[in-house]
Amino acid sequence: MKKNKILNRFYLLVITLCCFTSCLKWAARADKKLPDETALLKTYHYSGKVIIIGAGASGLAAAKVLEKNNVDYKVLEATNRYGGRLKKDTILADFPIDIGAEWLHSAPITLNKLKGKYGDEIDEELIPYHLDCTAIWNGTEYKVNSSWQNDFRYNFLPESKFKNTTWYDFVNENIAKTVLQNIHYNSPVVSIDYSNNKVSVITTDGTTYEADRILVTVPIGVLKSEKISFIPEIKQERKDAIDEITFHPGFKVVMKFSDKFYPDAIECEVDNGEKGYYDIAFGKETQDNILGFLCTGDETQKYYDLNSNEQIIDSLISELDQIFDGKASANYSGEYILENWGQYEFALGTWTQAFQEKKSNLKILNQSLDQKVYFAGEINDPYKQMGVPGAILSGYYSIDKLLTDQ
């Protein structure tokens, strides 16, 4: 116990020193790195045709800029819906649940930047994600964290969540709704030929589209899989940069219980990636008890090795029973949602954290291909945000380059 106290104090000292030396200026700490104005607030005069590949957060953001400036464009989306890894559910509980991205890791003022609003007052009602009761589980021992640990965690990374809405709602209302008419669904891209004056894009059904410039916003997992071929072939240094980006496999589970027998969050010790349970209803105005589970990295494989989603759920309930003396089985409603990003062919992973990657790789990934093919996505965010804000800001950043490169 004494050793743990000494280590905790040591880590606190190290992190404090890092904060004072500005080496941890990312996410909520990176508000000073936000742009004074984004492409959404600029005016462009571009007469060419643009194709955006992917209708996730970054693709939709770029499309809104093109729509605002009357640029000829279309969005090719591989699936039958827009939003990418953003999803919501309104059936399981009496409040909307983020099935995709859930947290706002950035400073709240970032929301205004994302939707092009001036000033410091935000419209959205947020829940400060300052947890009261958390614990650690190592597979055999369950240990409740102290209040100072919970306080420190929030002060170190002051996250928040939407109180009555979701990330999907935010993007839908502030970005997506003006560009929906230009999205072509069920159009997975398999080839991009930028060897001629015009760029040719071919989808799985053999349809060919042409444009002067294109913006690729697919997840880095899709680029890693090489499901999209480039003509000419991309250089080896770009291939290497793509391969070196960490993009863990993983999935998210949402489960409903009749009683809240669990704390606000349980961090599970793993060697690689993340694993944990958390109260999705934290801070919400609800009578429902909704527990979330996130797993990324190597730990994911043991769940993938099971034969069905039902067996994954059974495994989670069993683990919770082990921690809480059978209370999970006694209170489980049998209702759940499982979102498996790691094995979904149009994601092939969870999320990236650009601030943890090599600057040299990020620089390469933000370079265009012959000023014809540009890239956007959370890994392309130059403003050191995380998650959805990073993806949206990268869409604005990259479409600005696409429209102004000479």
MOKA-V491802 format. One record per residue. N is the residue number from 1. SS is DSSP state (H for helix, E for strand, L for the rest). NEAR is the number of other C-alpha atoms within 12 Angstrom. D_FIRST is the distance of its C-alpha to the first C-alpha in whole Angstrom. Layout:
N_SS_NEAR_D_FIRST / N_SS_NEAR_D_FIRST
This chain:
1_L_7_0 / 2_H_8_4 / 3_H_9_5 / 4_H_10_5 / 5_H_13_6 / 6_H_12_9 / 7_H_13_10 / 8_H_19_11 / 9_H_17_13 / 10_H_14_14 / 11_H_18_15 / 12_H_20_17 / 13_H_15_19 / 14_H_16_20 / 15_H_22_21 / 16_H_18_23 / 17_H_14_25 / 18_H_15_26 / 19_H_19_27 / 20_H_13_29 / 21_L_11_31 / 22_L_15_32 / 23_L_17_30 / 24_L_22_29 / 25_L_27_32 / 26_L_32_32 / 27_H_37_33 / 28_H_33_32 / 29_H_30_32 / 30_H_30_35 / 31_H_27_38 / 32_H_19_40 / 33_H_24_40 / 34_L_32_42 / 35_L_27_46 / 36_L_21_48 / 37_L_23_50 / 38_L_32_50 / 39_H_35_53 / 40_H_37_53 / 41_H_24_55 / 42_L_21_57 / 43_L_19_61 / 44_L_23_62 / 45_L_18_65 / 46_L_26_65 / 47_L_17_68 / 48_L_25_66 / 49_E_28_65 / 50_E_39_61 / 51_E_45_59 / 52_E_54_55 / 53_E_53_53 / 54_L_46_51 / 55_L_52_51 / 56_L_48_47 / 57_H_47_46 / 58_H_48_47 / 59_H_52_50 / 60_H_56_51 / 61_H_53_50 / 62_H_52_52 / 63_H_48_55 / 64_H_46_55 / 65_H_43_56 / 66_H_42_59 / 67_H_32_60 / 68_H_23_60 / 69_L_24_62 / 70_L_21_64 / 71_L_29_64 / 72_E_28_65 / 73_E_38_62 / 74_E_36_60 / 75_E_46_57 / 76_E_43_56 / 77_L_34_54 / 78_L_36_53 / 79_L_27_52 / 80_L_17_54 / 81_L_24_52 / 82_L_36_50 / 83_L_41_47 / 84_L_42_45 / 85_L_41_42 / 86_L_36_42 / 87_L_31_43 / 88_E_29_43 / 89_E_24_43 / 90_L_18_45 / 91_L_17_45 / 92_L_27_42 / 93_L_29_41 / 94_L_19_42 / 95_L_26_41 / 96_L_29_42 / 97_E_43_39 / 98_E_38_38 / 99_L_36_38 / 100_L_37_38 / 101_L_36_37 / 102_L_37_35 / 103_L_34_33 / 104_E_35_34 / 105_L_36_32 / 106_L_36_35 / 107_L_35_36 / 108_L_34_38 / 109_L_31_41 / 110_H_42_41 / 111_H_39_42 / 112_H_31_46 / 113_H_35_46 / 114_H_45_46 / 115_H_33_49 / 116_L_28_51 / 117_L_20_50 / 118_L_19_51 / 119_L_16_49 / 120_L_16_45 / 121_L_14_45 / 122_L_20_44 / 123_L_20_46 / 124_L_26_43 / 125_L_20_41 / 126_E_29_37 / 127_E_27_34 / 128_E_26_31 / 129_L_33_28 / 130_L_27_26 / 131_L_33_23 / 132_L_25_22 / 133_L_27_20 / 134_E_30_18 / 135_E_28_16 / 136_E_28_15 / 137_E_26_16 / 138_L_20_16 / 139_L_19_19 / 140_L_14_17 / 141_L_17_14 / 142_E_23_15 / 143_E_20_12 / 144_E_23_13 / 145_L_24_13 / 146_L_18_13 / 147_H_16_17 / 148_H_20_16 / 149_H_24_15 / 150_H_25_18 / 151_H_20_20 / 152_H_23_19 / 153_H_23_20 / 154_H_21_24 / 155_H_22_24 / 156_H_26_24 / 157_L_29_26 / 158_L_28_28 / 159_L_28_30 / 160_E_32_32 / 161_E_33_34 / 162_E_36_38 / 163_L_30_38 / 164_L_25_41 / 165_L_30_42 / 166_L_35_41 / 167_H_42_41 / 168_H_35_44 / 169_H_30_46 / 170_H_36_45 / 171_H_37_46 / 172_H_29_49 / 173_H_22_50 / 174_H_27_50 / 175_L_39_51 / 176_H_36_52 / 177_H_23_55 / 178_H_22_57 / 179_L_32_57 / 180_H_28_57 / 181_H_19_61 / 182_H_29_60 / 183_E_33_58 / 184_E_28_59 / 185_L_25_57 / 186_L_22_56 / 187_L_31_57 / 188_L_33_55 / 189_E_39_56 / 190_E_30_56 / 191_E_30_58 / 192_E_39_58 / 193_E_32_61 / 194_L_30_62 / 195_L_21_64 / 196_L_19_67 / 197_L_16_68 / 198_L_24_66 / 199_E_33_63 / 200_E_32_63 / 201_E_41_61 / 202_E_28_61 / 203_E_27_60 / 204_L_23_59 / 205_L_15_62 / 206_L_14_64 / 207_L_18_65 / 208_E_22_65 / 209_E_33_64 / 210_E_29_65 / 211_E_31_64 / 212_L_32_64 / 213_E_44_60 / 214_E_44_57 / 215_E_49_54 / 216_E_48_51 / 217_L_49_48 / 218_L_47_47 / 219_L_45_43 / 220_H_43_42 / 221_H_35_42 / 222_H_33_46 / 223_H_37_46 / 224_H_27_44 / 225_H_22_46 / 226_L_24_49 / 227_L_24_51 / 228_L_29_53 / 229_E_24_55 / 230_E_27_56 / 231_E_22_60 / 232_L_19_60 / 233_L_18_57 / 234_L_27_54 / 235_L_18_53 / 236_H_14_50 / 237_H_18_48 / 238_H_26_48 / 239_H_22_47 / 240_H_19_44 / 241_H_27_43 / 242_H_33_43 / 243_H_23_41 / 244_H_27_38 / 245_L_33_37 / 246_L_29_34 / 247_L_34_35 / 248_L_35_33 / 249_L_36_35 / 250_E_37_33 / 251_E_42_34 / 252_E_41_33 / 253_E_39_34 / 254_E_39_35 / 255_E_42_34 / 256_E_35_36 / 257_E_31_34 / 258_L_22_36 / 259_L_21_33 / 260_L_26_30 / 261_L_27_27 / 262_L_33_24 / 263_L_33_22 / 264_L_31_24 / 265_E_34_22 / 266_E_36_20 / 267_E_30_19 / 268_E_31_19 / 269_L_22_18 / 270_L_19_21 / 271_L_13_22 / 272_L_19_25 / 273_L_27_26 / 274_E_26_25 / 275_E_34_24 / 276_E_35_23 / 277_E_33_25 / 278_E_35_26 / 279_E_35_28 / 280_L_43_31 / 281_L_38_33 / 282_L_34_30 / 283_L_26_32 / 284_L_27_36 / 285_L_18_38 / 286_L_18_38 / 287_L_17_38 / 288_L_27_37 / 289_E_36_34 / 290_E_42_33 / 291_E_41_30 / 292_E_39_30 / 293_E_39_29 / 294_E_40_29 / 295_E_39_28 / 296_E_36_30 / 297_L_27_29 / 298_L_22_29 / 299_L_24_28 / 300_H_32_31 / 301_H_22_33 / 302_H_18_32 / 303_H_32_33 / 304_H_26_36 / 305_L_14_37 / 306_L_16_37 / 307_L_14_41 / 308_L_14_41 / 309_H_21_39 / 310_H_20_39 / 311_H_17_37 / 312_H_31_35 / 313_H_33_34 / 314_H_24_34 / 315_H_24_31 / 316_H_35_29 / 317_H_34_30 / 318_H_21_29 / 319_H_28_26 / 320_H_35_26 / 321_H_20_27 / 322_H_20_24 / 323_H_29_21 / 324_H_23_23 / 325_L_17_25 / 326_L_18_29 / 327_H_22_29 / 328_H_31_30 / 329_H_27_33 / 330_H_20_34 / 331_H_25_34 / 332_E_29_35 / 333_E_23_39 / 334_E_20_39 / 335_E_22_40 / 336_E_31_38 / 337_E_31_39 / 338_E_32_38 / 339_E_33_39 / 340_L_34_38 / 341_L_36_39 / 342_L_33_38 / 343_L_25_41 / 344_L_22_43 / 345_L_24_46 / 346_L_38_46 / 347_L_37_43 / 348_L_31_41 / 349_L_35_38 / 350_L_39_35 / 351_L_37_35 / 352_L_35_35 / 353_L_32_33 / 354_H_35_36 / 355_H_30_33 / 356_H_23_31 / 357_L_25_35 / 358_L_19_37 / 359_H_20_39 / 360_H_20_42 / 361_H_26_42 / 362_H_34_42 / 363_H_21_45 / 364_H_27_47 / 365_H_41_46 / 366_L_35_47 / 367_L_28_50 / 368_L_27_53 / 369_E_29_56 / 370_L_24_59 / 371_L_27_59 / 372_L_41_59 / 373_E_42_56 / 374_E_41_53 / 375_E_45_49 / 376_L_47_47 / 377_L_52_44 / 378_H_44_40 / 379_H_50_40 / 380_H_47_43 / 381_L_40_42 / 382_L_35_42 / 383_L_38_40 / 384_L_40_37 / 385_L_43_36 / 386_L_40_35 / 387_H_39_36 / 388_H_45_39 / 389_H_48_40 / 390_H_46_40 / 391_H_46_42 / 392_H_51_45 / 393_H_48_45 / 394_H_47_45 / 395_H_49_48 / 396_H_47_50 / 397_H_40_49 / 398_H_47_51 / 399_H_50_54 / 400_H_34_54 / 401_H_29_54 / 402_H_41_57 / 403_H_34_59 / 404_H_20_59 / 405_L_19_59 / 406_L_10_63
